[in-house]
Every structure is written in C-alpha cells, then in structure tokens.
Amino acid sequence: MDKEHRGVAAVDRAFSIIAALESSSMPRNLSEISRTTGLYKSTILRILQSLQGAGYVVRVEESKYALGPTIMQLGLAYERANPLRHLFLPIMQRLVDAGSESPSFHVRQTKDERLCLFRLNSNHSTLDRVHTGDRLPMHRGAAGKVLLAFDEEPADGADMDEIRRTFVAVSLGERDKFCAGVAAPVFSQRNRLLGALSFSGPKERFTPPDVEQMKVTILAAVRELTKELGGTFPI
C-alpha cells in the first residue's frame, strides 16, 4: 500500500466512477466505465447501486449511467459558497464589455491537468470552445504554461524563464491548431499563485499587435485581482 495515500479504497473507486461519467458527454455503460477506471464490472455495479441510492448517478437506459441530480445540487452549493466568483466574474465581464477575447480563469487540478474555474464568452461572433468545468492539459496552452512557470516547484526551460520574467504566456495553436491564448498569473496572500487568467479565441485574431495589446490588458486585470486578494503583484 502507498504510504502517502491513506484514503478509503471504496471511496476512491466511487470517485473514479463519478469522474469517468463526468468526462463523457453521453451516458456510459459498464464496459466503458471499466475501461476508463480499470475496475472490474462487478465492482462498478456494486458501487453504482450505492451512488444511485444517493442520487449521484442515474440509470438512463437499459445498461447506461449518467451523473445524477445530487451532483448538480453540489455544484450549485459550490457556486453559492465560492467567494472567488464574486470577485472574478465582474472583472471578467468588464473585460468582455470592453471588447476582449473570451476570458477564463484556470487552476491546477492534477499534475497533468488544469481546471477552467470561470469562463465568459466574448462578444465576437466566432469563439473557441472552452467551458466552465473543462479539464485541459497543463503542458499545452497559455494558462497551463503560467501555472507551470509559477508553481511551487516551477518548471525549467528558457520558455518558462521568459514567462517568469514577463509574467505573460502566449500560445498559438498548441492545444487547438485554430485557437490561441494569452495568460498571466493571479497571486493571493503571501504572493502564492492562485491561478491563471487567460484570453482565448480564434488564432486569426491574435496578430502580433493584438497580442501586445492583450498583454497590457491582462496584466492590468491580474494586478487588480491580486490586489483584491491581498497579494502584491511583482511588476
């Protein structure tokens, strides 16, 4: 047994099943859940019965399952209780009203993934496809680069050094060949990294002059957010 992991195995398995259902836009059957989680079908079926009883999972077809209403209730409770929402969304809306690309706020989720915690679409007619709650790769995209560069164990490399020097990351076609992004870090008290604020959209709107203006705009926004959170932006 991993000495660093002292959780309850049955709970871990239940969470892995919930994560498998959350990662799919369609209901999943036992075989699909098994491939994703690595669990035996018999184990999955027993856990699903408990999750169904608590409303975390519903059976939507003869042999397929989806997330249940309890998950939605938890999400709504999280939104009500999340103080960051009341700070970030007004500032992000102000950016959109001023004509910015779509702003998002990302935090680190796992070693290899980041979570889009907040997202507002721009007023442009064409948009990139990012939604609140999306899990995206850490190693591709401007926001991921920022999270890696300013992590407690920061990533190495000339590109990471440049991000730490300028406090801005730019991504052109890394996560999606048709999309681009600009991101900067947001710090909290004691100047700890909280997450990354980003602009993203179709790559054709990220010309060199556009990117330079986005850098100015996003740095002003993260300075304001950092100040409101009790931190001091380094530049």
N, C-alpha and C positions, 0 to 999 in steps of 0.2 A: 504493500500500500504506500502511496506517495505521502511522505511525512508532512509535506506542506499543505496537503489537502485533507481537511478534517471534516468535510461535509457529510451529508447523508446520501448514500448511493441512490436510494429510491427517489429522493427529491431531485438529484442531479439528472436522473433518467427522465423524470417528468418534465423538467425544464428543457431537456434536449428535444423532447417530442413537441412541446409548445413552440420552440424555436424552429423546428422543421416545418410546422404548419404556418408559422408567421412568414417564413421565407418564400412561400409559394402563393401566387395569386389565385390558385384554384384548389379545391378540396383534394386531399391526398389519401390514397389507400394504404393498407398495411405494408405492402411491398415497397412503396415509395418512401414511407416513413422509416422503414427498416434500412433502406439503402443510405438514407441521409444520416441516421443516428448510429447505425451499426448495432442496433439492438435486435434481439430475436422477436419475431412476430408475437409469440405467446406472451412475452414480457410487455410488449407495446399494448396488446389487447387488455391486459390486466390494468395497466396504468391508465389507459384511455377510459376504462369504466369509472375509475375514481375521478378523473378530470371531467368526465361528462356529468357526474353527480354534483360537482361543484360549479358547473356552468362554464368551465374554462374551455371545453371542447363540445362541439355538437356533431352528431352524425347526420349528414345532409343527404346522403344517398345510401344505397344498399350496403356499400362497403367503403365509403369515403368519409373523411372527417375534416372539419374546419374549426377555426377558433370560435369560442362561444361568447355570450353576452357579458360574462364576468370580466373578460379581457377588456372590453370596451369600457366597462364601469371603472376598472383600474386606470385606464388611460385618461378618462375624464377627471378622475380624482387627482391624478398626477398633474394634469394641466391646471386645475384649480389651485393646487398647493405649490406649484413651481414659481418661485419669485422671479426667476430669470426671465420668464415670459413677459412680465410686465415692464421689464427694463429693455429687453432686446427688440420686441416687436414694434414699439413706437419709433425707435431709431431706424429700424429696417424699413418701416413704412415711409418714413421721411425720405429715405434714400430712393425708394421706388417713385415717390411723388416727384422727386427732382429729376427723374429720368434715368436712373441707374439700371444696370443689368440686374438680374434676379439675385437678391442677397440670401445667403444661408449661413447658419451657424453650426459648426461641427465640433464634436468632442470625440476623444478617443474611446472606442468601445472595447476592443481587444488588441492584441499585439499586431494584428494584420488588418483590422477594420476600424473605420470611424463611423459615427452616427450623426445623421443630419437631425439636429435637435429642433431647429426652427428654419422655416423656409417661406419666403414670399415670392410670388411671381412678379416679374417686371410688367410694365405696360406695353412692351413690344409685342408685335403680332406673332413672332416666332420665338420659342423658348426651348431651353434644354429640359430634359426630363429628370428632375430631382424633386423628391417629396419629403416632407417631414416624416421621420422614422426610417428613411432609407439607410441601409448599411453599405458603405462604399469602401474601396480599397485604400489602405493607408499609403501605399507606395506609388499611387497614381493620382494626379490631381493636385491643384494648388493648396487646398485646405489640408490634405494629407501631408504634403511637404512641410507646411508650417508646423503641424503637430509633431512631426518627426524632428524638425530642427530645434524646437524649444522644449522637447520632452525632458523629464528629469534625467534620463540617460540619452542625451542628444545624439542623433545620427551623425556620422562622419561624412566627409566629402566636400569638394570645392563648391558644389551647388548648395549644400547645407550651410557652409560658411558664408556664402553670399546672402542667403536668406537671413541669417543671424545678423549680418552687417546692415542690411537694408530694411529688415522687418517686413518684407513683402515677398511672396512667391507668385510666379506666373506659370501657368500650364496651358500649352497649346496642343490640343489633340491627343493628350496622354490617355485619359480614361475613355474618351469617345473621340474618334478622329474628326468629328464635325463640331466639337464643342471646345470651349476654352474657359479659363478661370483666372482670377486674381484673388489672393487671400493674404490676411495679416493676423497676427496673434492678439488675443484678448487676455489680459492678466487680471488676477484678483489680488486680494490682500497678500502682503509679503511678496508681491510680484511673481506669484505662482501662475503658470499657464492654465487658463481655464478652457480655452478652445480657440477655434479659428473662424473668423468672419470672412466670407468669400462673396465675390460676384461671379456669376457664371452665365453662359449663353452661347449662341452660335459663334463659331470661330471667326466668321467674316466680320463680326462687329468688334473684334479685338485687334484692330490695326495698331501699329506702334504708337501713334498719337493717342488713340483711345486708351491703350493700356497705361500710358503715362498719366493720363487724367484719372483713371480708375485708381491708380496707386495713391494719388493725392487724396482722393475722396475716401478711400477705405482706411487710410492711415488716420484721417481726421475722425472717422467713426470709431475705430478701435481705441483711440486715445480717449474719446468721450466715454466709451463703455468701461474702459479700465479705471478711469477716474471715479465713475459712479460705483464701481465695485470695490473701491478703497485701495486700488493699486496706483502705481506711478509708472506711466509708460516711459521706457528708457530713452526715447528720442522725441 
